[in-house]
Amino acid sequence: MGLFGSSDPTKLAEKQIEKESKREESQLKQAIKDVSKAEKDEARAQKAEHHAHSVHDKAAKEEQKLRTEANKVVQKHDAATTKEKAAQSDIATKTNEHNRLQQEVERKKAALEQLQGKHHGNEAHRHERLAEIHKPTEGTANGTAATGTTGTTNGTGHHAPAGHDAGATTHAPVGHDTGAGTQAPAGYSANAASAGTTGATAAPTEEQRVVDAVHRM
């Protein structure tokens, strides 16, 4: 036996083998711990990955939903824009038509005023002509017409003598038979003058003809 322990080679070999075995067992335990820890970490990572997929799927669904709604909003906006442009164009059309009709009204009013002025002037001229026609002619004596008096009736069916007033009968202008005793203007028959009493339809006046002409423009 040596000073610092057994010098037996067998003993030394056994101790060496035992140390190696313990060291390896320690290493195995540590490796097992490392594997267990790594497996736990991997499991947590797997859960995190699954959660990330779940979040992504929800986000994708939300994005798809919002994109669909956005497309609908864009379509509605496009339709509203088209409608607004059409309304703007319709405003321009209606405004142009209104302006045209305003000008048409002014033109017809001017034409009416012109025709009315012409009509009034012509009426005055016609009255002057009628007054000239009804002036006493040469050869009239004692207020009796020179001609046509012998044929005047007094409204009772009896002839009045020439040169005498028939009482209720109003003398007609020379050469005209009044029929009912109403004096008709020169150039008109008694039937036309008394159309309102005989049921005949009176001819339209000059002013009515002017208004009708303006309406036909």
Sequence and secondary structure as in RCSB ss.txt:
>XXXX:A:sequence
MGLFGSSDPTKLAEKQIEKESKREESQLKQAIKDVSKAEKDEARAQKAEHHAHSVHDKAAKEEQKLRTEANKVVQ
KHDAATTKEKAAQSDIATKTNEHNRLQQEVERKKAALEQLQGKHHGNEAHRHERLAEIHKPTEGTANGTAATGTT
GTTNGTGHHAPAGHDAGATTHAPVGHDTGAGTQAPAGYSANAASAGTTGATAAPTEEQRVVDAVHRM
>XXXX:A:secstr
 BTTB   HHHHHHHHHHHHHHHHHHHHHHHHHHHHHHHHHHHHHHHHHHHHHHHHHHHHHHHHHHHHHHHHHHH
HHHHHHHHHHHHHHHHHHHHHHHHHHHHHHHHHHHHHHHHHHHHHHHHHHHHHHHHHHTS  TT BTTB SSSGG
G B SSS B  TTS  SS    STT   SSS    TT  HHHHTHHHHT      HHHHHHHHHHT 
